[in-house]
Amino acid sequence: MDYFEQLVHEIDGFSFSGWDFSYITETGRMQEGPVKWNYYSRIRPYLYTAERLLDLGTGGGERLAAFSPLPGETYATEGYKPNVEIAKRNLEPLGVTVVEVDGDEGPPYNSNLPFDDNFFDLITDRHEAYCPQEIYRILKDDAHFITQQVGSLSIANLIQLFDNKNIQISDWNLNYAEKELMQNGFEIAGSDEEISFIRFYDAGALGIYVKAFPWVFPQFSAKKYAEELLYIHKRILNDGYIDIVYHLFFIDAVKRKKI
């Protein structure tokens, strides 16, 4: 078995769960380019005064767990069924209530959350789709909604590498999201945007990363995409790495009481 065949075998034998990329990040096989803010550092100060926190779309709960100790009442939602049990295992020992929500088939996403009006002191959201009206409804007046979103340019070149078709890029970016929140009663307390990259040093690491996005690459397998992966493998052997576009933006929004 040559090196490429070993990588193909590794990809198809790897079982991805939660939102934990440590298998490929701890060895440096995948590295994210730096951005101008740190999600953890931007949220941490708010946790000292929040009494009731919601983490929207918590994945496997790994990111939320890193903020421990958490506010006395902390809730986390998750709509992707394979992640729900992982999130419960990671978060319930920390006193977090994990709530399974229905995965919406189309926008608006997370538009019917099972919480009372004006319930939360703080809502955090890392890479989860949200409905501005619903966030406004369940958030207290003058409380913060803090989100880091994946912009529409992300992995565009990766999709082209695997699909080799014309792709349509939406307008999900900082400008659009800020306007949408302001139209729904929020004031922007802070924001930033970055078009960066994720660097992969072998095709196996990239294939494992792709398995985390079944909604983008359904029924993905290394054998199915062997031709595309071989092309990427040869590029990496020649250049040493391959960079995948990563588009992020960050918003800290405050709910203002409607007059």
C-alpha positions as CSV (number, residue, x, y, z in Angstrom):
1,M,0.0,0.0,0.0
2,D,1.6,3.3,-1.1
3,Y,1.3,6.6,0.8
4,F,-1.8,7.8,-1.1
5,E,-3.6,4.5,-0.6
6,Q,-2.9,4.8,3.1
7,L,-4.4,8.3,3.2
8,V,-7.5,7.0,1.4
9,H,-7.8,4.2,3.9
10,E,-7.4,6.6,6.8
11,I,-10.1,8.9,5.6
12,D,-12.7,6.2,5.0
13,G,-11.9,4.6,8.3
14,F,-12.2,7.7,10.4
15,S,-15.4,8.3,12.3
16,F,-16.0,12.0,12.9
17,S,-18.1,13.1,15.8
18,G,-19.0,16.3,17.6
19,W,-16.9,19.3,16.4
20,D,-13.5,18.0,17.5
21,F,-10.6,18.3,15.0
22,S,-7.9,17.5,17.5
23,Y,-6.9,14.3,15.5
24,I,-5.5,16.5,12.7
25,T,-4.8,19.7,14.6
26,E,-2.7,18.3,17.5
27,T,-0.2,16.9,14.9
28,G,-0.2,20.1,12.9
29,R,-1.6,18.4,9.8
30,M,-4.3,21.1,9.8
31,Q,-3.7,24.7,10.9
32,E,-6.1,27.6,10.9
33,G,-4.7,31.0,9.8
34,P,-4.9,33.7,12.5
35,V,-7.9,36.1,12.6
36,K,-8.1,39.6,14.2
37,W,-10.2,38.4,17.2
38,N,-10.4,35.5,19.6
39,Y,-13.9,34.1,20.2
40,Y,-13.0,32.9,23.7
41,S,-11.5,36.2,24.8
42,R,-14.4,38.3,23.4
43,I,-17.0,36.2,25.3
44,R,-15.2,35.5,28.5
45,P,-15.8,39.0,30.1
46,Y,-19.6,38.7,29.7
47,L,-19.8,35.4,31.6
48,Y,-18.8,37.0,34.9
49,T,-22.1,38.9,35.1
50,A,-24.5,36.6,33.1
51,E,-26.9,34.5,35.2
52,R,-28.6,32.7,32.3
53,L,-26.7,31.8,29.2
54,L,-27.7,30.1,25.9
55,D,-25.2,28.6,23.5
56,L,-26.9,28.2,20.2
57,G,-25.9,25.2,18.1
58,T,-23.3,23.9,20.5
59,G,-22.1,21.0,18.3
60,G,-20.5,18.4,20.6
61,G,-20.2,21.0,23.4
62,E,-16.4,21.1,23.2
63,R,-16.2,24.9,22.8
64,L,-18.8,25.7,25.5
65,A,-17.1,23.4,27.9
66,A,-13.9,25.5,27.5
67,F,-15.6,28.4,29.1
68,S,-16.2,26.6,32.4
69,P,-17.1,27.7,35.1
70,L,-20.3,28.7,33.4
71,P,-23.3,30.8,34.6
72,G,-25.6,29.1,37.1
73,E,-28.2,28.5,34.4
74,T,-26.7,27.5,31.1
75,Y,-28.5,26.0,28.2
76,A,-27.2,24.7,24.9
77,T,-29.2,23.8,21.8
78,E,-28.2,21.3,19.1
79,G,-30.2,20.3,16.0
80,Y,-27.8,17.8,14.4
81,K,-28.8,14.5,16.0
82,P,-25.4,12.7,15.9
83,N,-24.1,15.6,18.1
84,V,-26.8,15.7,20.7
85,E,-25.6,12.7,22.8
86,I,-22.0,13.9,22.5
87,A,-23.1,17.4,23.8
88,K,-24.9,15.8,26.7
89,R,-21.9,13.7,27.6
90,N,-19.6,16.7,27.5
91,L,-21.9,19.3,29.1
92,E,-24.3,17.8,31.5
93,P,-21.5,17.1,34.1
94,L,-20.9,20.9,34.0
95,G,-24.6,21.6,34.9
96,V,-25.6,22.5,31.3
97,T,-29.1,21.7,30.1
98,V,-28.8,20.4,26.5
99,V,-31.9,20.9,24.4
100,E,-32.4,19.0,21.2
101,V,-34.2,21.2,18.6
102,D,-35.6,20.3,15.2
103,G,-33.1,20.8,12.4
104,D,-34.9,23.2,10.0
105,E,-34.8,22.2,6.3
106,G,-34.6,25.8,5.2
107,P,-34.4,29.4,6.4
108,P,-35.3,30.9,8.8
109,Y,-33.3,28.5,11.0
110,N,-33.8,28.2,14.7
111,S,-36.9,30.2,14.5
112,N,-39.0,28.4,17.1
113,L,-36.8,27.9,20.2
114,P,-38.4,26.4,23.3
115,F,-37.6,29.3,25.7
116,D,-39.7,32.1,27.2
117,D,-39.6,35.8,26.1
118,N,-36.8,37.9,27.6
119,F,-35.2,34.8,29.2
120,F,-31.4,35.1,28.6
121,D,-28.8,37.5,29.8
122,L,-26.4,36.3,27.1
123,I,-26.7,34.3,23.9
124,T,-23.5,32.9,22.2
125,D,-23.4,31.3,18.8
126,R,-20.3,29.9,17.0
127,H,-21.1,29.0,13.4
128,E,-24.8,28.3,13.9
129,A,-27.6,29.7,11.7
130,Y,-29.9,32.0,13.7
131,C,-33.2,33.9,13.3
132,P,-32.8,37.5,14.4
133,Q,-36.4,37.8,15.4
134,E,-36.2,34.8,17.6
135,I,-32.9,35.9,19.2
136,Y,-34.6,39.2,20.0
137,R,-37.6,37.5,21.5
138,I,-35.7,35.3,24.0
139,L,-33.0,37.8,24.9
140,K,-33.5,40.3,27.7
141,D,-33.4,44.1,27.0
142,D,-29.8,45.5,26.8
143,A,-28.4,41.9,26.8
144,H,-25.8,40.7,24.2
145,F,-26.0,38.3,21.3
146,I,-22.4,37.4,20.4
147,T,-21.8,35.3,17.3
148,Q,-19.0,34.2,15.1
149,Q,-20.3,33.2,11.6
150,V,-18.8,31.3,8.7
151,G,-19.1,33.6,5.7
152,S,-20.2,32.5,2.2
153,L,-16.7,32.6,0.7
154,S,-15.6,29.8,3.1
155,I,-14.3,26.6,1.4
156,A,-15.4,27.9,-2.0
157,N,-12.2,26.7,-3.6
158,L,-12.6,23.3,-1.8
159,I,-16.0,22.9,-3.3
160,Q,-14.6,23.7,-6.7
161,L,-11.8,21.2,-6.2
162,F,-14.3,18.4,-5.4
163,D,-17.3,19.4,-7.5
164,N,-15.6,21.1,-10.5
165,K,-18.8,23.0,-11.3
166,N,-19.8,26.6,-11.2
167,I,-20.8,27.5,-7.6
168,Q,-23.1,30.2,-6.5
169,I,-21.9,32.3,-3.6
170,S,-24.5,33.9,-1.4
171,D,-24.2,37.3,0.3
172,W,-23.7,35.9,3.9
173,N,-21.2,38.4,5.2
174,L,-20.7,41.0,7.9
175,N,-22.5,43.8,6.1
176,Y,-25.6,41.7,5.4
177,A,-25.7,40.3,8.9
178,E,-25.3,43.7,10.6
179,K,-28.1,45.2,8.6
180,E,-30.4,42.3,9.3
181,L,-29.8,42.5,13.1
182,M,-30.2,46.3,13.1
183,Q,-33.5,46.0,11.2
184,N,-34.7,43.7,14.0
185,G,-34.0,45.9,17.0
186,F,-30.3,45.3,17.7
187,E,-27.5,47.8,18.1
188,I,-24.0,46.7,17.0
189,A,-21.6,47.0,19.9
190,G,-18.6,45.5,17.9
191,S,-17.8,43.6,14.8
192,D,-15.0,42.4,12.5
193,E,-14.5,40.3,9.4
194,E,-11.6,38.2,8.1
195,I,-10.9,36.2,4.9
196,S,-8.2,33.8,6.0
197,F,-7.3,30.2,5.2
198,I,-7.0,26.7,6.7
199,R,-3.8,25.0,5.7
200,F,-3.6,21.3,5.1
201,Y,-0.3,19.4,4.9
202,D,-1.7,16.1,3.5
203,A,-4.7,15.0,1.7
204,G,-5.8,12.6,4.5
205,A,-6.2,15.6,6.9
206,L,-8.2,17.5,4.3
207,G,-10.5,14.4,3.7
208,I,-11.1,14.0,7.4
209,Y,-12.0,17.7,7.6
210,V,-14.5,17.3,4.7
211,K,-16.3,14.6,6.6
212,A,-17.4,17.2,9.2
213,F,-19.7,18.8,6.6
214,P,-22.1,16.1,5.4
215,W,-24.6,18.8,4.3
216,V,-22.0,20.2,1.9
217,F,-20.5,16.8,0.7
218,P,-23.3,14.2,1.2
219,Q,-22.1,10.6,1.0
220,F,-18.5,11.7,0.9
221,S,-15.9,9.0,0.8
222,A,-12.3,8.9,-0.3
223,K,-13.0,6.2,-2.8
224,K,-15.8,8.2,-4.3
225,Y,-13.5,11.3,-4.7
226,A,-10.3,9.4,-5.3
227,E,-9.5,11.3,-8.5
228,E,-9.9,14.7,-6.8
229,L,-8.0,13.6,-3.7
230,L,-5.1,12.3,-5.9
231,Y,-4.9,15.7,-7.6
232,I,-4.8,17.4,-4.2
233,H,-2.2,14.9,-2.9
234,K,0.1,15.6,-5.9
235,R,-0.3,19.4,-5.3
236,I,0.7,19.0,-1.7
237,L,3.7,16.8,-2.6
238,N,4.8,19.6,-5.0
239,D,4.0,22.7,-2.8
240,G,4.1,21.3,0.7
241,Y,0.5,22.3,1.6
242,I,-2.8,23.4,0.2
243,D,-4.8,26.4,1.5
244,I,-8.6,26.4,1.8
245,V,-10.4,29.7,2.0
246,Y,-11.9,30.5,5.4
247,H,-14.3,33.5,5.7
248,L,-15.3,34.5,9.2
249,F,-17.1,37.4,10.8
250,F,-17.8,38.4,14.4
251,I,-20.7,40.4,15.8
252,D,-21.5,41.6,19.3
253,A,-25.1,42.9,19.1
254,V,-27.2,44.4,21.9
255,K,-31.0,44.1,22.1
256,R,-32.6,47.5,22.5
257,K,-36.1,47.8,23.8
258,K,-38.5,48.8,21.0
259,I,-40.3,52.0,21.6
